Amino acid sequence: MFLRPQGKMLVPSLLLLLMLPVTGAATELSVTESLQSGLAGLGVSGDHGPPGLVSPGSTGEQVQPEVAEEEGSHHGGGFKIVQWEWSYVQTPYIISVWLLLASLAKILFHLSQRFTTVVPESCMLILLGLVLGGVVLLAHEKQLYQLEPGLFFLFLLPTIVGDAGYFMPSRLFFDNLGAITLYAVVGTLWNAFCTAFCLYGVKLLGVIDEKVDAGLMDFLLFGALISAVDPVAVIAVFEEVHVNDTLFIIVFGESLLNDAVTVVLYKVYMSFVEVGPANVGTAECMKGLVSFLVVSLGGTLVGLVFAVILSFTTRFTKKVRIIEPLFVFLLVYLAYLTAELCSLSAILSMTFCGIGANKYVEANISQKSRTTVKYTMKTLASIAETIIFIFLGISAMDKTKWAWDTGLVACTLVFILLFRAMGVIGQTWVLNRFRLVPLDRIDQVVMSYGGLRGAVAFALVVLLDGEKVKAKDYFVATTIVVVFFTVMFQGLTIKPLVKWLKVPRSTNRKPTINEEIHERAFDHILTAVEDIAGLQGYHHWRDKWEQFDKKYLSKLLLRKSVYQKSELWEAYQKINMRDAISVIDQVGGQRVMVHSRRL
Amino acid sequence: MGASQTRTEDVFQELSDKTGFSLEQIRILHKRFRQLSGDEDTISKENLEKIQALDKNPIRNQIIEAFFDKRNQNDGEVGSSREIGFQQFVKVMCHFKPPTLKMTTEDKEAMRREKLRFLFNMHDTDNDGTITLDEYRKVVEELLSKSGAIGLEAAKAIADAAMLEVASINVPHMEPHEFYEGITFEHFEQILKGLEMESRMNIRFLDVDTSTMHCGKSQ
């Protein structure tokens, strides 16, 4: 199908792609032990398990003679002109090969224009992952690679969330914060509890097989992790669909903010499962509630603290422009890690760090640094996304990790779709009483349909302790099916749905000077009218915040020289350039004369 | 006392039907009107200028002027009134109502035009139906130089650039001997096409009387 005119190039490159993991895996096998000791040497351990692209499960296969040969070649006698230094370069080599693979895959997909407009990239990546997983499985009888939760939570997820948080349109975000928070907290809780209870009920009814050994606690745990809307999937799918900004920010904001809820529920139910359902009392439930407040507010606070540190630091980086981007990356990443360290919500921390710092950092750093930050973040995020989807595909092929139960899978799918729709409708009804611009039925359809589950749910389910949660394998299989369904099926069908429903799309072009002037005018007009009408409304408080920001925050966090200018000035500069060029192109200087006479 | 009460209620009901505000919202606005006017039947510019919160607002004068602008009453008259009554007050407030779920596309279009009209009238201070460069410049300067970190010179330059932009979008192929007269309403509509007026230019009118909770802070 996409092996059309470019077929000549495609076939060999495809073969090459398929060969890479196989050969990589083959050489992998021989030095797994040294890899293991290497990782242990790095001292990497902790809750999420040792990170790495290689599954630690493949420890058994040492091919001793080869290892001995390797060692021998180092200490052996005689000078060798060329040596095979695999053990020395293997880890970075394998990582680079995987990254290269992921990037090549992206090139291949975009060779066919028609294909890419219909099928979202995430679908194709998962399919590629399935194919690759199949290949490795055939070659080695077992799966060597899978999506390690450690790798995911420490490296892949922060890249994507960092990029999202830093470039989040903060005005839009705060305008809709009420809606976002409502969906994130109440929506996720509703989904989690309803799914859990219904699954348990269905189990009691016997629709789910007896083999699935799970009690109410286990189902509550499963419900918690399967019910959260996933930021990675939402970005991947929505960025190809271009719905209007309000809709996007609500779904996307929800996917970010529900992290706090997911983290708390997951931890609470994990502890409940460990302790045993008999010992759960009201004290535990109260602790859970307090934990939620601590996790969410604490995470936000950590993020804001780092935002202040970052802004303040960039105020003084005039002489060291070249490392300005480094500050941005490091501090945003540290915000994530610090929150993770204190078991607070890392996603919230990183998001608010990005949102808070963006305004001041973008003003303080040089234009070149701005470009560097933007493109590096986007590149890393894109690669991380690609890797996540490929590995999702590969992990699905590992039969040893999951067990199938049709009842559980079918019921879960039905329930999550059903409760998502019900939740959205219910909450929107409440929300429309308070919102200035109501969310209509079409918006609600898109929001329900856009509630995608993704890699976060998968990583969380893999993290479950198989000893404590006996039905883990069944849960893993169900999660895989759910994630595949939402990303692939819903991802494929959301574009035609949006077109069919005639959802207002976003225009994505830079505002003109006049639009920018009037945006500003709105703020003042609306504040004035509110003041005349005697209302202390939204604009009144926004205005107060702007005053506070101008008086204290900007003085503290912005470089002195920047403090004077504004974005409107930049827009004006651009127009000036553009117009100057077009004027020169026009019929001589006459037009300029005319304008200057009038002006 | 009773007779005048029912008469006021009738007036309110009539207003509510005409403008689309709820009865409760009209009552609250009336209360505020009485507060501003010092219990009189009309308010003048001085009454509005007394509002403290407006002091820092860069387009204070234009907004106050807008309330007294006869064009915003949609009566077909032009010019500026010295005083306005409650009906006119509510009529101006009407421009800031948010769209409701029940509105059709035509209604939304009509609402959008009304809001654009309001803005246009605000810029067009000499009532001649076009916004000349001087008028536009004045607004932009007031808006930018008072509100932020831009000096008068820069604001002037930005106003000029904005004007050029309007010209280039609306009359892209101007002959060398022509000059751009001023922005007409159609051009104004065109230039602000990308702005979502219906969802942006709204304020939330209270349904519940919370004025007693403010303890005079809303002066």
Contacts between the chains, C-beta under 8 A, distances in Angstrom:
chain1	res1	chain2	res2	distance
A	246	B	199	7.6
A	432	B	101	7.1
A	436	B	98	4.7
A	436	B	199	7.8
A	436	B	202	5.2
A	436	B	203	7.9
A	436	B	204	5.6
A	437	B	98	6.0
A	437	B	99	6.6
A	437	B	198	7.7
A	437	B	199	4.4
A	437	B	202	7.1
A	438	B	99	7.9
A	438	B	100	7.0
A	438	B	101	4.8
A	440	B	101	5.9
A	507	B	194	6.4
A	509	B	194	7.6
A	511	B	194	6.6
A	512	B	165	5.8
A	512	B	169	7.7
A	512	B	191	7.0
A	512	B	194	7.1
A	513	B	158	6.9
A	513	B	161	5.8
A	513	B	162	4.6
A	513	B	165	5.3
A	514	B	162	5.2
A	514	B	165	6.0
A	514	B	166	6.3
A	514	B	191	4.8
A	514	B	192	6.5
A	515	B	191	7.8
A	515	B	192	6.5
A	515	B	194	5.6
A	515	B	195	5.3
A	517	B	140	5.9
A	517	B	143	6.8
A	517	B	144	7.7
A	517	B	158	7.6
A	517	B	162	5.9
A	518	B	119	7.0
A	518	B	192	6.2
A	518	B	195	6.1
A	519	B	195	7.3
A	519	B	200	7.9
A	520	B	143	6.0
A	520	B	144	7.4
A	520	B	147	7.0
A	521	B	59	6.8
A	521	B	119	7.5
A	521	B	139	7.7
A	521	B	143	5.8
A	522	B	200	5.7
A	522	B	201	5.9
A	524	B	57	5.6
A	524	B	58	5.8
A	524	B	59	5.2
A	524	B	143	6.8
A	524	B	147	6.6
A	525	B	59	6.6
A	525	B	63	6.2
A	525	B	122	7.9
A	525	B	201	7.4
A	526	B	96	7.3
A	526	B	201	7.0
A	526	B	202	7.7
A	526	B	203	5.5
A	527	B	57	6.3
A	528	B	54	5.9
A	528	B	57	5.0
A	528	B	59	6.9
A	528	B	60	6.4
A	528	B	63	4.2
A	529	B	63	6.9
A	529	B	93	7.3
A	529	B	96	5.7
A	529	B	203	5.8
A	530	B	203	5.4
A	531	B	51	5.8
A	531	B	53	4.1
A	531	B	54	5.3
A	531	B	57	7.4
A	531	B	218	7.8
A	532	B	36	7.6
A	532	B	48	6.3
A	532	B	51	6.4
A	532	B	54	7.3
A	532	B	63	7.4
A	532	B	67	7.4
A	533	B	29	6.7
A	533	B	32	6.0
A	533	B	93	6.5
A	533	B	203	7.2
A	533	B	205	7.4
A	534	B	32	4.2
A	534	B	35	6.9
A	534	B	36	8.0
A	534	B	211	6.4
A	534	B	214	7.7
A	534	B	218	4.4
A	535	B	203	6.8
A	535	B	204	7.2
A	535	B	205	7.4
A	535	B	206	6.2
A	535	B	218	7.5
A	536	B	214	6.9
A	536	B	217	7.6
A	536	B	218	6.2
A	537	B	203	5.8
A	537	B	204	5.3
A	538	B	203	7.9
A	538	B	204	6.7
A	539	B	203	6.8
A	540	B	53	7.6
A	547	B	56	7.6
A	563	B	149	6.6
A	564	B	149	4.9
A	565	B	149	6.4
A	565	B	150	7.8
A	566	B	148	5.6
A	566	B	149	5.5
A	566	B	150	6.2
A	568	B	144	6.7
A	568	B	150	7.1
A	568	B	158	6.3
A	569	B	150	6.5
A	569	B	154	6.4
A	569	B	158	7.5
A	572	B	154	7.7
A	572	B	157	6.6
A	572	B	158	4.6
A	572	B	161	5.2
A	575	B	161	4.7
A	575	B	164	7.4
A	575	B	165	6.2
A	576	B	157	7.8
A	576	B	161	6.0
A	579	B	161	7.0
A	579	B	164	5.6
A	579	B	165	7.8
A	579	B	168	7.3
A	582	B	168	7.5
A	587	B	176	5.8
A	588	B	176	7.6
A	590	B	176	3.8
A	591	B	174	6.9
A	591	B	176	5.7
A	594	B	176	6.3
A	594	B	177	7.4
A	594	B	178	7.4
A	594	B	179	5.3
A	595	B	164	7.1
A	595	B	179	7.7
A	597	B	179	7.4
A	598	B	133	6.5
A	598	B	179	5.2
A	598	B	180	7.0
A	599	B	133	6.8
A	599	B	160	5.8
